[in-house]
Amino acid sequence: MHEIVAAMGSGIRERLVGLCDAIDTRLFGLLDSKRRVADDVHEIRKFGKALRGGLVLVGMPGTSLRAVTAVGRLLSAPRDAVSYLKTWHRLGWQERPEGDDAAVRAVTAMLEKLAHSAGRRPPPEAVAWAVGRIAEVRAALAGQSEEALLEHLPQGLCRLQQRVAKRLLKLGMQPRQHPAFHQARKALKAWLGAQALLGQLADDACVHLADLLGDENDLSALEAWLNARGFSQEMAPLLWQRVSELHHTLRLDGVAARDAAAQGAPR
């Protein structure tokens, strides 16, 4: 088993450094007036998740993981703004509830403005700080031999397998289950990232489940945004009825997809 994993992981450091390079390219792209900020932020966060999962896979220290996480958090606001608006439109407000029409118009206008402002470029100083964090990760990888990284692969892969299996088992329909869905999404994303890094094809059912868990997480984030800005269930009950219906559907679909993915997910 160890020999098979090691063979799949051949060139693992080069692949991880390649992810660092891809993140750097997108970070510098944030300063280019001809590029779309939202596109670069999306790619940076995507590459960052893959890099973080790969660092866990090869047993890199927590300092490297925190450096990657810091870059993602620095750029979380633009991504969140776009996600809020996209999730809001999924609720289908073309058929607006009469009682909450004013609330729907207010939320729509606020989210559109927020998404528009998300297109602004971060200051060069912030980009330079983020580039410095990725440089730390690259330096840490340079200090590790290929043999040392490969040695950690079997244990790292086993750790990711156990984590995703444990998290998926906790999914359910009980109230206030967001933490369980959130943790399952992170664990499954890490597992899928590890598969991609090792050149393995991901199971379609697992990918579908990851997408559903992502939609559930986005809706939970939108709910928190609505509450924080006064659009609570008490103030906009009909609005929240539609939100709650979609959330229930997503979690129901998530649990069903979890069961369907049981064959493709690690056990």
C-alpha positions in Angstrom: 0.0 0.0 0.0 2.8 2.4 1.0 4.6 1.7 -2.3 1.5 2.4 -4.3 0.8 5.7 -2.5 4.5 6.7 -2.9 4.3 6.0 -6.7 1.3 8.2 -7.0 3.0 10.9 -5.0 6.1 11.0 -7.1 7.0 14.6 -7.8 4.7 15.8 -5.0 6.9 18.8 -4.0 7.0 20.0 -7.6 3.2 19.9 -7.7 2.9 21.8 -4.4 5.3 24.4 -5.6 3.4 24.7 -8.8 0.3 25.5 -6.7 2.3 28.3 -5.0 3.3 29.6 -8.4 -0.3 29.6 -9.6 -1.5 31.5 -6.5 1.3 34.1 -7.0 0.3 34.6 -10.7 -3.3 35.3 -9.6 -2.2 37.5 -6.7 -0.3 39.7 -9.1 -3.2 39.6 -11.5 -5.3 41.4 -8.8 -3.2 44.5 -9.6 -3.9 44.3 -13.4 -6.7 46.7 -14.3 -7.5 44.5 -17.4 -8.4 41.5 -15.2 -11.5 40.7 -13.2 -10.9 40.7 -9.5 -13.7 38.2 -8.8 -12.1 35.6 -11.3 -8.7 35.9 -9.7 -10.0 35.7 -6.2 -12.0 32.6 -7.1 -8.9 30.9 -8.5 -6.7 32.0 -5.6 -9.1 30.5 -3.1 -9.4 27.3 -5.2 -5.7 26.8 -5.5 -5.3 27.7 -1.8 -7.6 24.9 -0.8 -5.8 22.4 -2.9 -2.4 23.6 -1.6 -3.6 23.5 2.0 -4.9 19.9 1.5 -1.6 18.9 -0.1 0.4 20.3 2.8 -1.7 18.2 5.2 -1.2 15.2 3.0 2.6 15.5 3.3 2.7 16.4 6.9 3.9 20.0 6.6 3.8 22.0 9.9 0.9 24.2 11.0 2.8 27.4 10.2 2.6 26.6 6.5 -1.1 25.7 6.7 -1.9 29.0 8.6 0.0 31.0 6.0 -2.3 29.6 3.2 -5.4 30.1 5.3 -4.4 33.7 6.0 -4.3 34.5 2.2 -7.7 33.0 1.8 -9.2 35.0 4.6 -7.6 38.2 3.3 -9.6 37.8 0.1 -12.8 36.3 1.6 -14.8 39.5 1.4 -15.0 39.7 -2.4 -15.8 36.0 -2.7 -18.5 36.2 0.0 -20.1 39.2 -1.6 -20.5 37.4 -5.0 -21.7 34.3 -3.2 -24.3 36.1 -1.2 -25.8 37.6 -4.4 -25.7 34.3 -6.3 -27.3 32.5 -3.4 -30.0 35.2 -3.1 -31.0 34.9 -6.7 -31.3 31.1 -6.3 -34.3 31.8 -4.1 -36.3 32.9 -7.1 -37.5 36.4 -6.1 -39.3 36.9 -9.4 -42.3 35.5 -7.5 -42.0 37.7 -4.5 -44.1 37.2 -1.3 -46.3 40.3 -1.1 -45.9 40.8 2.6 -42.1 41.1 2.4 -41.8 42.8 -1.0 -40.0 45.9 0.6 -37.6 43.6 2.4 -36.8 41.7 -0.8 -36.1 44.9 -2.7 -33.9 46.2 0.2 -31.8 43.0 0.4 -31.5 42.8 -3.4 -30.2 46.4 -3.6 -27.8 45.9 -0.8 -26.4 42.7 -2.1 -26.0 44.1 -5.7 -24.1 47.1 -4.3 -21.9 44.8 -2.1 -21.1 42.6 -5.1 -20.2 45.6 -7.2 -17.9 47.0 -4.5 -16.2 43.5 -4.4 -14.8 44.3 -7.8 -12.4 46.8 -6.4 -8.8 45.9 -6.3 -7.0 45.3 -3.0 -4.2 47.7 -2.2 -0.7 46.7 -3.4 0.4 46.4 0.2 -2.2 43.7 0.9 -1.2 41.8 -2.2 2.5 42.0 -1.2 1.7 40.7 2.2 -0.2 37.7 0.7 2.7 37.0 -1.7 5.0 37.0 1.3 2.9 34.3 3.0 3.1 32.1 -0.1 6.8 32.6 -0.2 7.0 31.2 3.4 5.2 28.1 2.2 7.6 27.8 -0.8 10.6 28.1 1.5 9.2 25.5 3.9 8.8 23.1 1.0 12.3 23.8 -0.2 13.6 22.7 3.2 12.0 19.3 2.9 13.4 16.5 0.8 11.2 14.6 -1.7 11.8 11.5 0.3 10.6 13.1 3.6 7.4 14.3 1.9 6.7 10.9 0.4 7.2 9.3 3.8 4.3 11.2 5.2 1.9 10.4 2.3 0.4 7.2 3.6 -0.3 8.6 7.0 -1.6 11.9 5.6 -3.9 10.1 3.2 -5.2 7.8 6.0 -5.9 10.9 8.2 -7.9 12.6 5.4 -9.9 9.4 4.8 -10.8 8.9 8.4 -11.8 12.6 8.8 -14.1 12.7 5.8 -15.8 9.4 6.8 -16.3 10.6 10.4 -17.7 14.0 9.3 -20.1 12.5 6.7 -21.6 10.2 9.3 -22.6 13.2 11.4 -24.8 14.7 8.7 -28.5 14.8 9.7 -31.6 16.9 9.6 -31.6 18.0 13.3 -32.0 21.8 13.9 -28.9 23.9 14.1 -26.9 21.3 12.2 -24.8 23.8 10.3 -21.5 23.0 12.0 -21.8 19.3 11.0 -22.5 20.3 7.3 -19.7 22.8 7.4 -17.1 20.4 8.8 -18.2 17.7 6.3 -17.7 20.1 3.4 -14.2 21.0 4.5 -13.2 17.4 5.1 -14.6 16.2 1.7 -13.0 19.1 -0.2 -9.6 18.2 1.4 -10.1 14.5 0.4 -11.0 15.5 -3.2 -8.1 17.8 -3.3 -5.7 15.0 -2.2 -7.1 12.8 -4.9 -6.5 15.4 -7.6 -3.0 16.0 -6.3 -2.2 12.3 -6.5 -3.6 12.1 -10.0 -6.7 10.1 -9.1 -10.1 10.6 -10.7 -12.8 11.7 -8.1 -16.0 9.8 -7.8 -18.8 11.7 -9.4 -21.2 11.1 -6.5 -18.6 12.6 -4.1 -18.1 15.6 -6.3 -21.9 16.1 -6.4 -22.1 15.8 -2.6 -19.3 18.4 -2.2 -21.3 20.8 -4.5 -24.4 20.4 -2.4 -22.5 20.9 0.8 -21.0 24.1 -0.7 -24.5 25.4 -1.6 -25.6 24.6 2.0 -22.7 26.5 3.4 -23.4 29.5 1.1 -27.0 29.6 2.3 -26.0 29.4 5.9 -23.6 32.3 5.3 -26.4 34.4 3.7 -28.6 33.7 6.7 -26.0 35.0 9.0 -25.6 38.1 6.8 -29.4 38.7 6.8 -29.6 38.4 10.6 -26.6 40.7 11.1 -28.3 43.5 9.1 -31.7 43.4 10.7 -33.6 41.1 8.3 -34.4 38.6 11.0 -37.2 36.1 10.9 -39.3 38.3 13.1 -38.8 41.3 10.8 -39.2 39.5 7.5 -41.1 36.2 8.2 -42.2 35.5 4.6 -38.7 36.1 3.3 -37.3 33.6 5.8 -40.0 31.1 4.9 -38.5 30.8 1.5 -35.0 30.7 2.8 -35.8 28.0 5.3 -37.6 25.9 2.6 -34.5 26.0 0.4 -32.2 25.2 3.4 -34.3 22.2 4.3 -34.2 21.0 0.7 -30.4 21.4 0.5 -29.9 19.4 3.7 -32.3 16.7 2.6 -30.5 16.4 -0.7 -27.2 16.5 1.1 -28.1 13.6 3.3 -29.4 11.6 0.3 -26.3 12.4 -1.7 -24.1 11.3 1.3 -25.8 7.9 1.2 -25.4 7.7 -2.6 -21.7 8.5 -2.3 -21.1 5.9 0.3 -19.4 3.7 -2.3 -17.1 6.4 -3.6 -16.3 8.1 -0.3 -13.4 6.7 1.8 -14.4 4.5 4.7 
